[in-house]
Protein backbone atom coordinates (compact mmCIF):
# COMPACT_ATOMS: atom_id res chain seq x y z
CA UNK A 1 0.00 0.00 0.00
CA UNK A 2 1.36 3.43 -0.95
CA UNK A 3 0.17 6.43 1.03
CA UNK A 4 0.82 9.90 -0.38
CA UNK A 5 1.84 12.46 2.25
CA UNK A 6 1.18 15.81 0.59
CA UNK A 7 3.81 18.47 1.22
CA UNK A 8 2.99 22.16 0.84
CA UNK A 9 5.30 25.11 1.33
CA UNK A 10 5.45 25.39 5.12
CA UNK A 11 4.56 21.77 5.90
CA UNK A 12 6.80 20.46 8.66
CA UNK A 13 5.28 17.17 9.77
CA UNK A 14 5.44 15.32 6.47
CA UNK A 15 8.60 13.42 7.40
CA UNK A 16 7.11 12.60 10.81
CA UNK A 17 4.06 11.10 9.11
CA UNK A 18 6.17 9.04 6.70
CA UNK A 19 8.33 7.73 9.52
CA UNK A 20 5.31 6.77 11.63
CA UNK A 21 3.67 4.98 8.70
CA UNK A 22 6.91 3.19 7.85
CA UNK A 23 7.06 2.00 11.46
CA UNK A 24 3.60 0.49 11.00
CA UNK A 25 4.69 -1.28 7.83
CA UNK A 26 2.91 1.11 5.49
CA UNK A 27 4.68 2.25 2.32
CA UNK A 28 4.48 6.04 2.33
CA UNK A 29 6.03 8.76 0.22
CA UNK A 30 6.12 12.52 0.36
CA UNK A 31 4.47 14.24 -2.60
CA UNK A 32 5.18 17.88 -3.45
CA UNK A 33 1.83 19.54 -4.07
CA UNK A 34 2.83 20.92 -7.49
CA UNK A 35 3.59 17.41 -8.73
CA UNK A 36 0.08 16.12 -8.10
CA UNK A 37 -0.93 12.82 -6.59
CA UNK A 38 0.62 9.55 -7.75
CA UNK A 39 -1.60 7.30 -9.83
CA UNK A 40 -4.11 5.39 -7.70
CA UNK A 41 -2.82 6.20 -4.21
CA UNK A 42 -3.97 3.82 -1.50
CA UNK A 43 -4.27 6.64 1.02
CA UNK A 44 -3.56 10.34 1.53
CA UNK A 45 -2.23 12.29 4.50
CA UNK A 46 -2.46 16.06 4.76
CA UNK A 47 0.23 16.66 7.39
CA UNK A 48 0.76 19.37 9.96
CA UNK A 49 2.81 22.51 9.69
CA UNK A 50 2.21 26.10 8.65
CA UNK A 51 1.31 25.92 4.97
CA UNK A 52 1.97 29.28 3.33
CA UNK A 53 2.73 30.76 6.73
CA UNK A 54 -0.94 30.52 7.75
CA UNK A 55 -1.60 33.71 5.77
CA UNK A 56 -5.27 34.69 5.41
CA UNK A 57 -6.35 31.76 7.60
CA UNK A 58 -4.56 28.58 8.55
CA UNK A 59 -4.96 26.16 5.64
CA UNK A 60 -6.87 28.60 3.43
CA UNK A 61 -4.24 28.97 0.72
CA UNK A 62 -3.25 25.29 0.59
CA UNK A 63 -6.93 24.36 0.30
CA UNK A 64 -6.98 26.17 -3.04
CA UNK A 65 -3.94 24.39 -4.47
CA UNK A 66 -4.78 22.34 -7.60
CA UNK A 67 -3.77 19.10 -5.89
CA UNK A 68 -6.72 19.47 -3.52
CA UNK A 69 -9.09 18.85 -6.41
CA UNK A 70 -7.31 15.53 -6.87
CA UNK A 71 -7.58 14.86 -3.15
CA UNK A 72 -11.33 15.55 -3.18
CA UNK A 73 -11.79 13.29 -6.21
CA UNK A 74 -9.81 10.52 -4.50
CA UNK A 75 -11.89 10.94 -1.34
CA UNK A 76 -15.07 10.67 -3.40
CA UNK A 77 -13.71 7.40 -4.80
CA UNK A 78 -13.27 6.02 -1.29
CA UNK A 79 -9.52 6.56 -0.86
CA UNK A 80 -8.75 7.03 2.87
CA UNK A 81 -7.80 10.65 3.59
CA UNK A 82 -6.74 12.12 6.92
CA UNK A 83 -5.84 15.71 7.74
CA UNK A 84 -3.71 16.29 10.84
CA UNK A 85 -3.39 19.71 12.52
CA UNK A 86 -2.64 22.08 9.62
CA UNK A 87 -3.90 19.26 7.42
CA UNK A 88 -7.18 19.37 9.37
CA UNK A 89 -7.40 23.09 8.67
CA UNK A 90 -6.73 22.42 4.98
CA UNK A 91 -9.35 19.68 4.99
CA UNK A 92 -12.03 21.88 6.49
CA UNK A 93 -11.12 24.86 4.28
CA UNK A 94 -11.40 22.65 1.19
CA UNK A 95 -14.79 21.24 2.19
CA UNK A 96 -13.66 17.71 2.98
CA UNK A 97 -15.18 18.04 6.45
CA UNK A 98 -17.65 20.43 8.09
CA UNK A 99 -16.79 23.25 10.46
CA UNK A 100 -13.62 25.32 10.71
CA UNK A 101 -10.59 25.74 12.95
CA UNK A 102 -9.77 29.15 14.35
CA UNK A 103 -7.63 30.87 17.00
CA UNK A 104 -7.37 29.08 20.33
CA UNK A 105 -9.43 30.57 23.13
CA UNK A 106 -6.14 31.28 24.91
CA UNK A 107 -4.87 33.20 21.84
CA UNK A 108 -1.61 31.28 22.36
CA UNK A 109 0.21 28.52 20.53
CA UNK A 110 -0.24 25.38 22.63
CA UNK A 111 2.02 22.33 22.55
CA UNK A 112 1.06 19.74 25.16
CA UNK A 113 -0.34 16.23 25.59
CA UNK A 114 -4.14 15.96 25.60
CA UNK A 115 -6.59 13.15 26.16
CA UNK A 116 -9.18 12.15 23.61
CA UNK A 117 -12.30 10.05 24.03
CA UNK A 118 -13.06 7.74 21.14
CA UNK A 119 -16.62 8.54 20.13
CA UNK A 120 -16.92 5.81 17.51
CA UNK A 121 -15.04 2.56 17.09
CA UNK A 122 -16.60 1.51 13.79
CA UNK A 123 -14.53 3.67 11.44
CA UNK A 124 -11.21 2.90 9.75
CA UNK A 125 -9.54 5.49 12.01
CA UNK A 126 -10.82 4.04 15.28
CA UNK A 127 -11.10 0.31 14.59
CA UNK A 128 -8.12 -0.30 16.88
CA UNK A 129 -10.01 1.14 19.87
CA UNK A 130 -13.25 0.57 21.72
CA UNK A 131 -15.90 3.25 21.95
CA UNK A 132 -15.23 5.32 25.06
CA UNK A 133 -11.51 4.55 25.15
CA UNK A 134 -9.29 7.40 26.33
CA UNK A 135 -6.05 7.92 24.41
CA UNK A 136 -3.28 10.46 24.90
CA UNK A 137 -1.70 12.31 21.99
CA UNK A 138 -0.02 15.73 21.71
CA UNK A 139 -1.35 18.94 20.21
CA UNK A 140 0.75 21.71 18.68
CA UNK A 141 -1.39 24.52 17.29
CA UNK A 142 -2.40 28.14 17.62
CA UNK A 143 -5.58 27.83 15.55
CA UNK A 144 -7.12 24.57 16.70
CA UNK A 145 -10.44 25.72 18.10
CA UNK A 146 -13.19 23.87 16.24
CA UNK A 147 -16.09 26.12 15.30
CA UNK A 148 -19.32 25.25 13.58
CA UNK A 149 -22.74 26.84 13.28
CA UNK A 150 -25.39 25.69 15.70
CA UNK A 151 -27.49 24.10 12.96
CA UNK A 152 -24.49 22.35 11.41
CA UNK A 153 -23.41 21.14 14.85
CA UNK A 154 -26.82 19.57 15.38
CA UNK A 155 -26.45 17.76 12.06
CA UNK A 156 -22.87 16.72 12.89
CA UNK A 157 -23.97 15.07 16.12
CA UNK A 158 -27.14 13.60 14.62
CA UNK A 159 -25.09 12.07 11.80
CA UNK A 160 -22.60 10.65 14.35
CA UNK A 161 -19.64 12.29 12.64
CA UNK A 162 -17.73 13.35 15.77
CA UNK A 163 -14.69 11.08 15.93
CA UNK A 164 -12.88 12.33 19.05
CA UNK A 165 -13.62 14.72 21.89
CA UNK A 166 -11.17 16.24 24.36
CA UNK A 167 -11.67 14.66 27.78
CA UNK A 168 -10.07 14.06 31.16
CA UNK A 169 -8.31 10.88 32.28
CA UNK A 170 -11.65 9.28 33.17
CA UNK A 171 -13.24 10.07 29.83
CA UNK A 172 -15.32 12.98 31.09
CA UNK A 173 -15.86 15.69 28.49
CA UNK A 174 -15.36 18.88 30.49
CA UNK A 175 -14.42 22.50 29.91
CA UNK A 176 -11.22 21.94 31.88
CA UNK A 177 -10.19 19.17 29.47
CA UNK A 178 -10.78 21.37 26.42
CA UNK A 179 -7.38 22.87 25.52
CA UNK A 180 -8.49 25.38 22.91
CA UNK A 181 -12.18 26.15 23.38
CA UNK A 182 -13.45 23.86 20.64
CA UNK A 183 -17.21 23.63 20.29
CA UNK A 184 -18.50 20.59 22.16
CA UNK A 185 -14.87 19.60 22.88
CA UNK A 186 -14.61 18.29 19.31
CA UNK A 187 -11.06 17.22 18.40
CA UNK A 188 -11.74 15.23 15.22
CA UNK A 189 -14.58 14.82 12.74
CA UNK A 190 -15.53 12.67 9.78
CA UNK A 191 -16.38 13.77 6.27
CA UNK A 192 -19.39 12.56 4.36
CA UNK A 193 -17.54 9.27 4.00
CA UNK A 194 -16.09 7.51 7.02
CA UNK A 195 -12.86 7.13 5.06
CA UNK A 196 -12.26 10.89 5.40
CA UNK A 197 -11.30 12.43 8.73
CA UNK A 198 -9.53 15.44 10.21
CA UNK A 199 -8.19 15.97 13.72
CA UNK A 200 -6.04 18.59 15.41
CA UNK A 201 -3.93 16.30 17.67
CA UNK A 202 -0.88 14.56 16.17
CA UNK A 203 -1.18 10.74 16.11
CA UNK A 204 2.15 10.46 14.28
CA UNK A 205 3.86 11.94 17.34
CA UNK A 206 2.39 9.20 19.51
CA UNK A 207 3.24 6.22 17.32
CA UNK A 208 6.98 5.65 17.62
CA UNK A 209 8.04 4.23 21.02
CA UNK A 210 11.41 5.99 20.92
CA UNK A 211 9.76 9.41 21.01
CA UNK A 212 8.71 8.84 24.61
CA UNK A 213 5.11 9.94 24.05
CA UNK A 214 3.55 6.50 24.09
CA UNK A 215 1.92 4.82 21.12
CA UNK A 216 -1.76 5.69 21.58
CA UNK A 217 -1.87 7.42 18.21
CA UNK A 218 -0.76 4.35 16.26
CA UNK A 219 -4.29 2.99 16.10
CA UNK A 220 -5.42 5.98 14.04
CA UNK A 221 -2.73 5.51 11.43
CA UNK A 222 -3.37 1.75 11.30
CA UNK A 223 -6.29 2.66 9.05
CA UNK A 224 -3.69 2.58 6.28
CA UNK A 225 -2.14 -0.73 7.30
Secondary structure, DSSP 8 states (H G I E B T S, - for coil): -EEEEEE-TTB-SHHHHHHHHHHTT-EEEEEEGGG---TT-SEEEE--B-GGGG-SSTTTTGGGSTHHHHHHHHHHTT-EEEEETHHHHHHHHTTSSSSEEE--TTSS-EEEEEEEEES-SSSTTTTTS-TT-EEEEEEEESS-EEE--HHHHHHHHHTT-EEEEEE-TTS---STT-SS--GGGEEEEE-SSTTEEEESSBGGGGS-GGGSS-STTHHHHGGG-
